[in-house]
Every structure is written in structure tokens, then in C-alpha cells.
Amino acid sequence: MAHSGPSEPVQVPHHFRFHVPHLHLAAAFGADSFGVKAEAFARFFGTPTFLIAQTAIVGVWIAVNALGMTQFDVYPFILLNLAFSLQAAYAAPLILLAQTRQADRDKAHADADAQHREALAAASLERQALAEQETAQIRKLIEQNTELTRATQEMGKRIQELTAAIHQRVVQAG
């Protein structure tokens, strides 16, 4: 899909024509900067980078506090638990929102694909009906050609018989 400018309409390739009614579903959280950042944030939560980084931070946090290098969050790591709770409070709704919007987009695209398949099936049926009509016309033309060939052969035989009869009369008369 190409977008030429803010005032120009979206140019969609012909094979995506059934997806046009669903273009408004393109961005999961909207097209504004908050939406783009929120979607990037929600997508980041499921990456190996996030999981490895979080594991490393938690490991360092526990090691630093358990070994006594600092005392800002001693065992049982209440501040760490609060950080996880805060992370979960924001991550869960963002992830659920992203999943819901993705499901909406998937459904809209599935509907568009189904419409496309139906259009292809209808076009195929039309082509098949046209092919059957053309086949019937060709059969009719072949039958007509066969009949003309038969008539031509009969005329040829009749001409040969008449020519032989005329020749015989000329020979007898002469």
C-alpha cells in the first residue's frame, strides 16, 4: 500500500481491494505517537531481549542486595515485588489491548480474504459457463462443417456422374 500524502487518497493495489474497508484497523493503538509507542512497548514484552534483560536486572538486584553491597531492598525484596506489580499493572492491559486489536484486524482480513475467495469462485464459475457456451458453439460449427463437407462430397459425386453422363452422350453423338 502506498500513501502519497496527507490530502491524497490511499492507492491500494487491485488485489487488495477487499481490504480497503479495513484500512482503519492498520495500527493496533492508533496512528498517533502514543499509539505507536504503546504498540512498540507491548510488542517488546514478548521478545527474548526483554526476557534476558529483565532476568539480568533481577539477578543483579538480588545479588547486590543479598550480598550486602547495598541495602535499598533487603530480603524479602519488597521493592522488587512492587516493581513487578507495577510492570504487570501496565503490561497486562497493553498486551490484552494489542491482542484484541490484532484479533479485530485478523478477523477483518479473514473477512476480506473470504470475500476475495468468493469473488474468485464467482469469476471461475463465469469463466466455466463461458467455456461451456463456447464449446457448444464450436460443436455446432463442427456439425455444420461436417454437414457442409458431406453436401460438398455429394455434389462432387453428382457432378462427376453428370460429367460422365455428358461425356458419354458426346461420345455417342459424335
Buried (B, 14 or more C-beta within 10 A) or exposed (E): EEEEEEEEEEEBEEEEEBBEEBEEBEBBBBEEEEBBEBBEBBBEBEEEEBEEEEEEEBEEBBEBBEEEEEEEBEEEBEEBEEBBEEEEEEBEEBBEBBEEBBEEBEEBBEBBEEBBEEEEEEEEEEEEEEEEEEEEEEEEEEEEEEEEEEEEEEEEEEEEEEEEEEEEEEEEEE
